[in-house]
């Protein structure tokens, strides 16, 4: 008959061995740009890529221009005292 031995350690002891103190991250400089992940069908992506290539701009610059030229600008006003 075999004997199985288990070694049990204190949970706080196990955590202390594997953790490192976290370094504080420097705040990122604000560039006025935000990132966006889009899902496009292949045909739309190809059209964007061709237009960007022909216009000598990046796809991001082209999408920004299309949004600025074609989307209405909405303003949201907040009532003081309300969240």
Wavefront OBJ file of the C-alpha trace (Angstrom):
o trace
v 0.000 0.000 0.000
v 1.350 3.484 -0.974
v 1.440 6.441 1.344
v 0.745 9.853 -0.146
v 2.221 12.821 1.648
v 1.045 16.367 1.054
v 2.967 19.446 2.004
v 0.710 22.232 3.189
v 2.099 25.729 3.478
v 0.566 28.818 4.897
v -1.252 30.799 2.143
v 0.263 34.118 3.206
v 3.726 32.573 3.051
v 3.122 31.343 -0.507
v 1.857 34.734 -1.631
v 4.784 36.592 -0.100
v 7.301 34.543 -2.061
v 5.808 35.138 -5.511
v 4.792 38.779 -5.349
v 6.862 41.794 -6.217
v 6.106 45.357 -5.241
v 4.406 47.204 -8.074
v 6.111 50.189 -9.587
v 4.066 53.327 -9.979
v 3.392 54.086 -13.643
v 4.043 57.566 -14.907
v 0.889 59.187 -16.290
v 0.717 59.123 -20.081
v 0.903 62.510 -21.739
v -2.432 63.448 -23.237
v -2.195 63.863 -26.989
v -5.851 64.577 -27.665
v -6.197 61.246 -29.469
v -8.055 58.114 -28.454
v -7.848 54.580 -29.680
v -10.743 52.702 -31.284
v -11.059 49.099 -32.373
v -13.424 48.594 -35.318
v -14.782 45.418 -36.858
v -15.285 45.875 -40.590
v -16.234 43.494 -43.334
v -13.482 42.757 -45.875
v -14.947 44.914 -48.656
v -15.214 47.977 -46.422
v -11.699 47.499 -45.090
v -10.303 47.166 -48.607
v -12.104 50.340 -49.727
v -10.711 52.234 -46.736
v -7.210 50.898 -47.389
v -7.328 51.844 -51.100
v -8.647 55.349 -50.371
v -6.003 55.836 -47.661
v -3.254 54.640 -49.997
v -4.420 56.828 -52.871
v -4.758 59.825 -50.560
v -1.358 59.169 -48.941
v -2.887 59.065 -45.431
v -3.317 56.368 -42.806
v -6.601 54.548 -42.360
v -6.975 56.299 -38.972
v -6.584 59.716 -40.574
v -9.105 58.779 -43.259
v -11.678 57.570 -40.711
v -11.162 60.776 -38.698
v -11.738 62.881 -41.816
v -14.851 60.870 -42.771
v -16.282 61.268 -39.268
v -15.559 65.004 -39.172
v -17.039 65.579 -42.627
v -20.121 63.371 -42.347
v -21.237 63.098 -38.724
v -23.316 65.746 -37.018
v -21.792 67.207 -33.876
v -23.929 66.822 -30.762
v -23.404 68.798 -27.559
v -24.334 67.371 -24.196
v -25.173 69.940 -21.548
v -25.242 68.916 -17.948
v -27.432 70.500 -15.325
v -25.371 71.710 -12.358
v -25.938 69.570 -9.285
v -26.801 66.423 -11.234
v -24.458 63.583 -12.036
l 1 2 3 4 5 6 7 8 9 10 11 12 13 14 15 16 17 18 19 20 21 22 23 24 25 26 27 28 29 30 31 32 33 34 35 36 37 38 39 40 41 42 43 44 45 46 47 48 49 50 51 52 53 54 55 56 57 58 59 60 61 62 63 64 65 66 67 68 69 70 71 72 73 74 75 76 77 78 79 80 81 82 83
